[in-house]
Amino acid sequence: MARPTNTVGTTTMTVSVGPQIRQYLMDLTAKGTFGNTPQDVIRAFVLNAIQKLIADKQLDERKWRVLDDGSVELIPN
């Protein structure tokens, strides 16, 4: 299943992994459970980890507002 189109701008980040992790990412990509590319799998893992940290109260949830140009702005606490 395709990932939904982004409604806000994105930032590209580079993540370096060793051959073992790359192979696991390729295995997960082949299964399609977390996405169709290694980048999708990493994105899903990071999102899941952040959601868990918020649920465990180890990270404060942030509130955002989407601006007319598609960018986002952090709403101060």
C-alpha positions as CSV (number, residue, x, y, z in Angstrom):
1,M,0.0,0.0,0.0
2,A,1.4,3.4,-0.9
3,R,2.2,5.9,1.7
4,P,-0.2,8.9,1.8
5,T,1.0,12.1,0.2
6,N,2.6,14.5,2.6
7,T,0.4,17.5,3.5
8,V,3.3,19.4,4.9
9,G,6.9,19.9,3.8
10,T,9.5,17.3,4.6
11,T,13.2,17.4,5.4
12,T,15.6,14.8,4.0
13,M,17.9,13.2,6.5
14,T,20.7,10.7,5.9
15,V,21.0,7.6,8.1
16,S,24.0,5.4,7.8
17,V,23.7,1.7,8.7
18,G,25.9,-1.3,8.5
19,P,25.3,-4.2,6.1
20,Q,23.5,-6.3,8.8
21,I,20.9,-3.5,9.4
22,R,20.6,-2.9,5.7
23,Q,19.7,-6.5,5.1
24,Y,17.1,-6.5,7.8
25,L,15.6,-3.3,6.2
26,M,15.5,-5.1,2.9
27,D,13.9,-8.2,4.5
28,L,11.2,-5.9,6.0
29,T,10.8,-4.1,2.7
30,A,10.2,-7.4,1.0
31,K,7.4,-8.3,3.5
32,G,5.8,-4.8,2.9
33,T,4.6,-4.7,6.5
34,F,6.2,-1.3,7.3
35,G,6.6,0.1,3.8
36,N,7.8,-0.5,0.3
37,T,11.3,0.9,0.7
38,P,13.9,0.9,3.3
39,Q,13.3,4.6,3.9
40,D,9.6,3.8,4.6
41,V,10.6,1.2,7.1
42,I,12.9,3.6,8.9
43,R,10.2,6.3,8.9
44,A,7.7,3.8,10.4
45,F,10.2,2.7,13.1
46,V,11.0,6.3,14.1
47,L,7.4,7.3,14.2
48,N,6.5,4.2,16.3
49,A,9.4,4.9,18.7
50,I,8.4,8.5,19.2
51,Q,4.8,7.5,19.8
52,K,5.9,5.0,22.4
53,L,8.2,7.5,24.2
54,I,5.2,10.0,24.3
55,A,2.9,7.3,25.7
56,D,5.6,6.3,28.3
57,K,5.9,10.0,29.3
58,Q,9.6,10.0,28.3
59,L,9.0,12.7,25.7
60,D,6.5,15.6,25.7
61,E,4.0,15.6,22.9
62,R,4.3,18.7,20.7
63,K,1.5,20.7,19.2
64,W,1.8,22.0,15.6
65,R,-0.2,24.3,13.3
66,V,-0.2,23.9,9.5
67,L,0.3,27.2,7.8
68,D,-1.3,28.1,4.4
69,D,2.0,27.5,2.5
70,G,2.1,23.9,3.8
71,S,4.8,24.5,6.4
72,V,4.3,23.8,10.1
73,E,4.8,25.9,13.1
74,L,5.4,24.7,16.7
75,I,2.7,26.0,19.1
76,P,4.5,27.0,22.3
77,N,3.5,25.2,25.5
